Amino acid sequence: MTHALIAVVMCGVFMLLKSPSWLCLLPAVFYIGREFTQAEYRYIEAFCSGLRTNMPWYAPFLPSAWTVKGMMDWVLPLVVCLAAMWIMKFFGTNAA
């Protein structure tokens, strides 16, 4: 939930600066990358004896690497950022 709040604040800053609407996706992209990295670490600890070399390349995409909290930590910011981008685009707060 904190990640979504931070994403809203960032999008608000972009709105105040009259930035292009696509910049609202930057916080979401940051959190997506962060959570996929954490999913890798969870998978490595659970299934690879703590060694990254034992991890398959597709490990962060496996359901066993994810928790509900991990999913919500990137899904909520993405939804919030998409909504903010839509608001910026269709209510004329930017030119792009």
DATAMO-V168036 format. One record per residue. N is the residue number from 0. RES is the residue in one small letter. SS is DSSP state (h for helix, s for strand, l for the rest). OMEGA is omega as a letter, one per 30 degrees, with the letter a starting at -180 (none if undefined). Layout:
n = {N,N}
res = {RES,RES}
ss = {SS,SS}
omega = {OMEGA,OMEGA}
This chain:
n = {0,1,2,3,4,5,6,7,8,9,10,11,12,13,14,15,16,17,18,19,20,21,22,23,24,25,26,27,28,29,30,31,32,33,34,35,36,37,38,39,40,41,42,43,44,45,46,47,48,49,50,51,52,53,54,55,56,57,58,59,60,61,62,63,64,65,66,67,68,69,70,71,72,73,74,75,76,77,78,79,80,81,82,83,84,85,86,87,88,89,90,91,92,93,94,95}
res = {m,t,h,a,l,i,a,v,v,m,c,g,v,f,m,l,l,k,s,p,s,w,l,c,l,l,p,a,v,f,y,i,g,r,e,f,t,q,a,e,y,r,y,i,e,a,f,c,s,g,l,r,t,n,m,p,w,y,a,p,f,l,p,s,a,w,t,v,k,g,m,m,d,w,v,l,p,l,v,v,c,l,a,a,m,w,i,m,k,f,f,g,t,n,a,a}
ss = {l,h,h,h,h,h,h,h,h,h,h,h,h,h,h,h,l,l,l,l,h,h,h,h,h,h,h,h,h,h,h,h,h,h,h,h,h,h,h,h,h,h,h,h,h,h,h,l,l,l,l,h,h,h,l,l,l,l,h,h,h,l,h,h,h,l,l,h,h,h,h,h,h,h,h,h,h,h,h,h,h,h,h,h,h,h,h,h,h,h,l,l,l,l,l,l}
omega = {l,l,l,l,l,l,l,l,l,l,l,l,l,l,a,l,a,l,l,a,a,l,l,l,a,l,l,l,l,a,l,l,l,a,l,l,l,l,l,a,l,l,a,a,a,a,a,l,l,a,l,a,l,a,l,a,a,a,a,l,a,l,a,l,a,l,l,l,l,l,a,a,l,l,a,l,l,l,a,a,l,l,l,l,l,l,l,a,a,l,l,l,l,a,a,none}
